[in-house]
Amino acid sequence: MINYSDLIEKDIISLQHGENIGQFDDAEIDVQKGKITALYIEEGGKILGVLGKNRVRTISWKDIVKIGVDVIIVNIDSDIRKENNKDL
């Protein structure tokens, strides 16, 4: 079992490109089923974490390949939903 605290600030790695696409920021939960349905990741965009606006991506739970000790590996394609300036 994975705790929410185990996910915080893990790097998200694209399986297709092997690149770091952001860090875990928050999760979308289906409260009726008690399951995580998506992850929100914070992409770069701020300078030193202070200036600028962050871009937030939503990754469906079905696109997660593996949750490791340090990273979360995801298999995403070009139709991933992007959301700008979302406050979580």
N, C-alpha and C positions, 0 to 999 in steps of 0.2 A: 504494500500500500504506500502511496505517496502523499505526503502532507503538503499543504499549500506553501508552508514555509520552506520546504525543500526546493520549490520552483523559483522562488524569488531571486531575481537578478542572474539567472542562468542565461548563458549565451544561446541564441537560437542559430543553428547551422543548417544551411540548405544542403540537402542530400545531392541535388542535381549539380550544384556549382561549388560546393565545399566552402562557401563563404559565410561569414558571420553576418546575419541580416538584422540583428538587434538583440535586445534582452527581454526576457519575460517581465511583464509589467502587471498584468491582471488576468483574471479568468472570467469566462461567462459560464454560469451554472444554471442548469435546469433544476429548479428547486423541487419540482414534483417528482422527478426521477432520482434526484440526489446525485447527478453526474455533471462533470465538466463537459461543456459542449464546444468551447473554443478558448483559445488563448489570445490575449492581446499582447503584442510585443511593441516595444518602444524602439524606433529606428533613430539613428543619429540625426542630427539637425541642430542641436544646441552646441554652442562653443563652450567647452569646459563645463557643460551641464548647466550653464547659466543663461546665455543669450540665445535667441532664436526660438523657433517653434519645433516641437517634436512631432513626428509623424507616427501614427499608430496603425498597425496592421492587425487584422484579425485572422487567425489561423484555426481552421476547423480541427476538432479533436481527431477526426479520422485521418488527417494529414500528418499526424505525429508518428514518426517511425520508431524512435527510441528516446527515452529519458535517461541520461547518464548521470554520473556524479557531478560533472562540470557543465555539460551542455545538453540541449534538447535538439535532436535531429529531426527535421521536417522535410516532407516531400511535397513541395508546392509547385504549382504551375502558374502560367501567366494570368489566370483569371482570379487570383487571390484578391479579396476585397481590401481596399486601402481606405483608410479614414484619416482625414486631416484634422488636427487640433481637437481631438476628442478628450474630454476630461473624464478620467476614470475614478 
